[in-house]
Amino acid sequence: MRNVILSMLCILTYISVNSQNTLSGKIINKENQEGLEQVSIYFPQMEKGGITDSDGRYKIEALPTGTYKIVASYIGFQTFSSNITIVKGSNTLEISLLPSAIEMEEVIVSTPFHKLQRENVMKVEFAKISALKTQGAPTLVEGIGTIPGVDVVSTGVGIGKPVIRGLTSNRVLVYTQGIRLENQQFGAEHGLGVNEAGIESVEVIKGPASLLYGSDAMGGVLYLNPEKFAVPNSTEGDINLNYNSNTQGISSGAGIRTSGERFKYLLRLATNNHVDYLGGDGNRVTNSRFNEKDLKAGLGYQATSFKSEFRYNYNQSNIGIPEEVGLQTTSRTPDLPYQKLDNHILSSNTKIFFNNSNLDITLGYIGNNRKEFEDHHHEEDEEDHEEEEEDHEEEGDEEAALDMKLNTFNYNLLYHLPKSGKFETVVGLQGIYQTNKNFGEEILIPDATTQDMGFLGTTHFHLNQNNDFQVGLRYDHRQIDSEAYGISGEEGYIAPLKRNFNSINGAFGYKNNFSEQFTGRINVATGFRAPNLAELTSYGTHEGTNRFEIGNSDLKNEQNLQVDLSLEFQNEHYEFFINGFHNSIRDYIFIAPSGTFMDETPVYNYLQQDATLYGGEIGFHLHPHPYDWLHIESSYQTVFGELQTGDPLPLIPANKLTNTLRVEFNNAQGWLLSSNAFVSLNTTFKQGKVSTFETVTPGYSLLNAGLGGDIKFLKKSMNITLSANNLLDKKYIAHLSRLKSEGILNMGRSVVVGLNILL
């Protein structure tokens, strides 16, 4: 007991001594030497910082000793990034920022070294959710689909999954609140399950990220960054409202954030409610309606050498599964068939700072309850539809045909070793423990337990100002144990399964700054994916896809090797990039028709064969002097995928060209603080390289436009946006629409009005 007390006293003494360490200084405009107000200065690793006052001065207190990266950023100026060594007592740092028309850079957190994108060896796409929302997308995943190299496979508007360079579902890992999102993502008719409220930005790793994240990250990672807590000794709040003319959709929300010296809190509520969407022909797609409720809460504590935060997210959604263009109604209650999804995400992140090193511990729990309600007595005439809808409303929450409960525990321990010269090294341990249980009359996958464990190490070597290297190695083990379902020898029986999968993966990257404006990157990485339960054990009709699926219990790991090349040129008024990739996948798992039928339903088998994907993105951004308010942007993306036999892979996005004209004005005085407007033409080309059970998709072009601005009214800051998608009400069907086989159109013209009030 005495030893425990002495240890506690030592810790308290250490914290007390370090709490006296401060950093202060002044941030000025390099051109006129004047102090800059409202500049954000921030330690990414500690997630601690401050804001400059009217004279450009700042002071950050209670800092641990050691060497840390510090970032200073302000709109209209080049972002400052440097390492600083904090010693005991008072520390000072004077910073000069150079005016720049280049958009403000952000710290990338999906990679372990917390660097700006220009400093990263790995190319990572970054986008603020607020910027994506101005484009009028009805859901988070639709907005993410506008990032070059990213597409969306969708079932109507309410159900969508990201596609990164031709790979999706279990080949793309989604991270939210710092933990991997597990919500039966193998299901193609199952959406992302995350609301945009309380998400600040998104990062996309396009390529194998198994070194950092293990199995299922062989195609890439979608990393959702939650909103930050308020700066110390401040309180912030906001109310927002959006209306979509096409779906008569109403999205509303409110949030509050408050922080003291040590404790921090946040709370956010949001709702989302849409009727059936209108296609370009003016008809509503029956039962494409959906509604959603979302709650996010956070609690943080920050001392000198220790910080911890807890976050909780509850998302409840009811999503109609569209099958036809039938009864025209503006009902907001999903009809049969529909999904009811309840998602609980609880996470904690703790960082302990030692002298020049730190330990990062992330723990998480995800509880996903997926229910599907089906119409077993579907009639075609409208009278029966109306009677059925009335019965559905009277019955309320009837017995679910499919009822699955997935519980997942995550752990992620990363230790940032003390910096050794020009080396930064991270070692870690990651894993999950997952159980799946069935409670409905139908099953997609049997009751099962999945366990993952992975060990990793990665090093960043900063040779000199122009050359950086990054290398890493990882070992993973996955064990899947599933229970038997049904009676042996009878129809529908699924045998028990116990499989172990192992993989060793590595990555190597090199970045070279050929000049101050020109940067080149090359990355070579391997990735893997263990087959999921659906691929291993399926035996039955999959209602969402109208096919009888037969799994293969002998499937092996998918293993891939991808080479990425990236060239970027950037000066104050012109930016250009070109990215290329070649992805070789051994034992690629795919599903294909057998040519036979079971209960009048076509039979599909899970097979394996080597596959190759290749392609890339190219784009430029022009903001000419002296018209810095004018932005001309263009990007083109392409991806090709084929099996070893030469047959095309399914769900490969069509080539896409996007051209945008954008204007932005900032006004520090008066009631109009800033304003912007854009017009874009998105051209999707014909997709003629299709798999055996797909059809050719014609090309189409969509015209979009929008405007918005920040205004000050009654001493409150307000942001108003107006955007219109598919302005010409084009009739089209996207190649990645799961409703394409039914000839159902994508969304027609939609006008979205948004209002956000800062309290």
RAGI-V839831 format. One record per helix or strand of 3 or more residues. SS is the DSSP state (H for helix, E for strand). FROM is the first residue (numbers start at 1). TO is the last residue. If there is no record, write none. Layout:
{{SS FROM TO} {SS FROM TO}}
This chain:
{{H 2 18} {E 22 29} {E 40 43} {E 48 51} {E 57 60} {E 66 73} {E 80 86} {E 90 92} {E 95 97} {H 117 119} {E 124 128} {H 129 133} {H 140 144} {E 150 155} {E 159 164} {H 169 171} {E 172 176} {E 199 205} {H 210 213} {E 220 226} {E 234 244} {E 249 259} {E 263 274} {E 290 302} {E 306 320} {E 338 354} {E 357 373} {H 382 395} {E 402 416} {E 423 438} {E 448 464} {E 467 482} {E 497 513} {E 518 529} {H 533 537} {E 539 542} {E 547 550} {E 558 570} {E 574 598} {E 601 622} {E 630 643} {E 656 666} {E 672 684} {E 700 713} {E 716 725} {H 740 742} {E 750 758}}
